[in-house]
Structure formats: structure tokens, C-alpha cells
Amino acid sequence: MARIQILELPEGAGDDRPPFILVVDQYQPQRYVLGPCDEQPQTVNPFEGLANQVGARAVLVFEETIDIPANEVPVDPDGYPVRLHVEGDFDQFREQVKAEIAKAQADLRGGLK
């Protein structure tokens, strides 16, 4: 049975939501008889137009198994998912915000003169 995975892509400056690629693996193509007049079964692409419908950048389809390392969930010795809590270091961020505020205030003062 086919599997569906999502490969997240780096976000660009103009992206309003994170870009991704839909990856389908273990897919077995099927042939369909579309009507009583069809002499030969035809291969239909069920993924045609799917990227536009779901908002993906692309849809990649493979017959083989494809493992995306980013989708692997680390587990502890008991088999439970490992959860990490990451706290950001906001010292540098605060300094950047202060510098931007000071620049905006200086620009405003310069514009009022």
C-alpha cells in the first residue's frame, strides 16, 4: 500500500506558509479500462494536478520505499517518542530589536525636522 510523506522545504521571504513536497512511495501503478470501447487498459495518473490542489510545490511518486530522515521520530529505550524542549536565546534578539527601535526613532526625528 502506498505511503504519503511530507518533506518540508526551507521557508522563503515571500512564503505565506511553509513550502513542502508531497512524497508518495511504495506506489503500484494501476491500469484502468475507461469505457466499453477501450481495447487496451490505460494507465491513469491519479496524481496529476494534486500539487496544486493541496498547495505542495511538487508531488514525487516512487515505486520503491523512500525514507525521509527529517520524518523519523527519535524514540527512547522504552520505545516512546523523545520530546525536546528548546528555549531560545533572546539576548541577541533583544539587542537587534533595541537597535531597530533606535533607528526608527532617529528616522522619525529626522523626518520631523
BATI-66670 format. One record per residue (C-alpha): x, y, z; residue number from 1; residue in three letters; chain. Coordinates in pm, whole numbers, always signed. Layout:
<recs>
{x: X&y: Y&z: Z&k: NUM&r: ala&c: A}
...
</recs>
This chain:
<recs>
{x: +0&y: +0&z: +0&k: 1&r: met&c: A}
{x: +130&y: +344&z: -89&k: 2&r: ala&c: A}
{x: +262&y: +572&z: +183&k: 3&r: arg&c: A}
{x: +237&y: +951&z: +192&k: 4&r: ile&c: A}
{x: +509&y: +1165&z: +349&k: 5&r: gln&c: A}
{x: +570&y: +1536&z: +366&k: 6&r: ile&c: A}
{x: +911&y: +1686&z: +300&k: 7&r: leu&c: A}
{x: +926&y: +2036&z: +443&k: 8&r: glu&c: A}
{x: +1132&y: +2288&z: +247&k: 9&r: leu&c: A}
{x: +1313&y: +2596&z: +377&k: 10&r: pro&c: A}
{x: +1084&y: +2895&z: +403&k: 11&r: glu&c: A}
{x: +1145&y: +3182&z: +165&k: 12&r: gly&c: A}
{x: +1093&y: +3553&z: +223&k: 13&r: ala&c: A}
{x: +769&y: +3567&z: +24&k: 14&r: gly&c: A}
{x: +614&y: +3246&z: +159&k: 15&r: asp&c: A}
{x: +290&y: +3295&z: +350&k: 16&r: asp&c: A}
{x: +300&y: +2932&z: +465&k: 17&r: arg&c: A}
{x: +583&y: +2678&z: +482&k: 18&r: pro&c: A}
{x: +652&y: +2514&z: +144&k: 19&r: pro&c: A}
{x: +654&y: +2135&z: +118&k: 20&r: phe&c: A}
{x: +678&y: +1845&z: -126&k: 21&r: ile&c: A}
{x: +435&y: +1555&z: -108&k: 22&r: leu&c: A}
{x: +622&y: +1223&z: -138&k: 23&r: val&c: A}
{x: +433&y: +905&z: -226&k: 24&r: val&c: A}
{x: +628&y: +582&z: -212&k: 25&r: asp&c: A}
{x: +552&y: +211&z: -243&k: 26&r: gln&c: A}
{x: +309&y: +308&z: -521&k: 27&r: tyr&c: A}
{x: +197&y: +37&z: -763&k: 28&r: gln&c: A}
{x: +70&y: +186&z: -1089&k: 29&r: pro&c: A}
{x: -264&y: +51&z: -1197&k: 30&r: gln&c: A}
{x: -423&y: +27&z: -1539&k: 31&r: arg&c: A}
{x: -789&y: +109&z: -1590&k: 32&r: tyr&c: A}
{x: -1044&y: +32&z: -1857&k: 33&r: val&c: A}
{x: -1215&y: +368&z: -1900&k: 34&r: leu&c: A}
{x: -1503&y: +256&z: -2116&k: 35&r: gly&c: A}
{x: -1653&y: -34&z: -2308&k: 36&r: pro&c: A}
{x: -1487&y: +79&z: -2632&k: 37&r: cys&c: A}
{x: -1136&y: +70&z: -2487&k: 38&r: asp&c: A}
{x: -938&y: -216&z: -2635&k: 39&r: glu&c: A}
{x: -631&y: -161&z: -2420&k: 40&r: gln&c: A}
{x: -630&y: -74&z: -2049&k: 41&r: pro&c: A}
{x: -489&y: +274&z: -1994&k: 42&r: gln&c: A}
{x: -258&y: +398&z: -1726&k: 43&r: thr&c: A}
{x: -418&y: +690&z: -1543&k: 44&r: val&c: A}
{x: -208&y: +933&z: -1341&k: 45&r: asn&c: A}
{x: -405&y: +982&z: -1018&k: 46&r: pro&c: A}
{x: -150&y: +1242&z: -901&k: 47&r: phe&c: A}
{x: -199&y: +1480&z: -1192&k: 48&r: glu&c: A}
{x: -280&y: +1826&z: -1057&k: 49&r: gly&c: A}
{x: -252&y: +1708&z: -695&k: 50&r: leu&c: A}
{x: +27&y: +1954&z: -609&k: 51&r: ala&c: A}
{x: -196&y: +2250&z: -697&k: 52&r: asn&c: A}
{x: -490&y: +2104&z: -508&k: 53&r: gln&c: A}
{x: -302&y: +2056&z: -180&k: 54&r: val&c: A}
{x: -65&y: +2354&z: -210&k: 55&r: gly&c: A}
{x: +254&y: +2149&z: -248&k: 56&r: ala&c: A}
{x: +549&y: +2263&z: -456&k: 57&r: arg&c: A}
{x: +560&y: +1919&z: -619&k: 58&r: ala&c: A}
{x: +446&y: +1558&z: -585&k: 59&r: val&c: A}
{x: +715&y: +1290&z: -608&k: 60&r: leu&c: A}
{x: +594&y: +933&z: -669&k: 61&r: val&c: A}
{x: +816&y: +626&z: -629&k: 62&r: phe&c: A}
{x: +760&y: +253&z: -652&k: 63&r: glu&c: A}
{x: +1044&y: +195&z: -405&k: 64&r: glu&c: A}
{x: +1042&y: +280&z: -36&k: 65&r: thr&c: A}
{x: +1179&y: +627&z: +31&k: 66&r: ile&c: A}
{x: +1274&y: +721&z: +385&k: 67&r: asp&c: A}
{x: +1293&y: +1089&z: +466&k: 68&r: ile&c: A}
{x: +1529&y: +1132&z: +764&k: 69&r: pro&c: A}
{x: +1351&y: +1451&z: +875&k: 70&r: ala&c: A}
{x: +1031&y: +1249&z: +929&k: 71&r: asn&c: A}
{x: +1194&y: +998&z: +1164&k: 72&r: glu&c: A}
{x: +1081&y: +1030&z: +1525&k: 73&r: val&c: A}
{x: +1355&y: +953&z: +1776&k: 74&r: pro&c: A}
{x: +1248&y: +705&z: +2044&k: 75&r: val&c: A}
{x: +1387&y: +637&z: +2390&k: 76&r: asp&c: A}
{x: +1494&y: +288&z: +2505&k: 77&r: pro&c: A}
{x: +1133&y: +213&z: +2606&k: 78&r: asp&c: A}
{x: +1005&y: +289&z: +2256&k: 79&r: gly&c: A}
{x: +835&y: +620&z: +2343&k: 80&r: tyr&c: A}
{x: +893&y: +929&z: +2127&k: 81&r: pro&c: A}
{x: +1161&y: +1160&z: +2260&k: 82&r: val&c: A}
{x: +1034&y: +1511&z: +2319&k: 83&r: arg&c: A}
{x: +1273&y: +1800&z: +2333&k: 84&r: leu&c: A}
{x: +1202&y: +2142&z: +2475&k: 85&r: his&c: A}
{x: +1420&y: +2410&z: +2319&k: 86&r: val&c: A}
{x: +1436&y: +2755&z: +2469&k: 87&r: glu&c: A}
{x: +1560&y: +3035&z: +2252&k: 88&r: gly&c: A}
{x: +1841&y: +3269&z: +2347&k: 89&r: asp&c: A}
{x: +1675&y: +3608&z: +2319&k: 90&r: phe&c: A}
{x: +1970&y: +3823&z: +2432&k: 91&r: asp&c: A}
{x: +2089&y: +3887&z: +2078&k: 92&r: gln&c: A}
{x: +1729&y: +3926&z: +1958&k: 93&r: phe&c: A}
{x: +1661&y: +4192&z: +2223&k: 94&r: arg&c: A}
{x: +1969&y: +4386&z: +2113&k: 95&r: glu&c: A}
{x: +1855&y: +4372&z: +1750&k: 96&r: gln&c: A}
{x: +1508&y: +4495&z: +1843&k: 97&r: val&c: A}
{x: +1652&y: +4780&z: +2051&k: 98&r: lys&c: A}
{x: +1879&y: +4883&z: +1763&k: 99&r: ala&c: A}
{x: +1587&y: +4880&z: +1517&k: 100&r: glu&c: A}
{x: +1371&y: +5087&z: +1754&k: 101&r: ile&c: A}
{x: +1652&y: +5341&z: +1798&k: 102&r: ala&c: A}
{x: +1699&y: +5360&z: +1419&k: 103&r: lys&c: A}
{x: +1324&y: +5409&z: +1362&k: 104&r: ala&c: A}
{x: +1312&y: +5683&z: +1627&k: 105&r: gln&c: A}
{x: +1612&y: +5860&z: +1470&k: 106&r: ala&c: A}
{x: +1450&y: +5840&z: +1126&k: 107&r: asp&c: A}
{x: +1127&y: +5981&z: +1271&k: 108&r: leu&c: A}
{x: +1313&y: +6269&z: +1439&k: 109&r: arg&c: A}
{x: +1497&y: +6339&z: +1115&k: 110&r: gly&c: A}
{x: +1170&y: +6345&z: +924&k: 111&r: gly&c: A}
{x: +1008&y: +6586&z: +1169&k: 112&r: leu&c: A}
{x: +1291&y: +6844&z: +1139&k: 113&r: lys&c: A}
</recs>
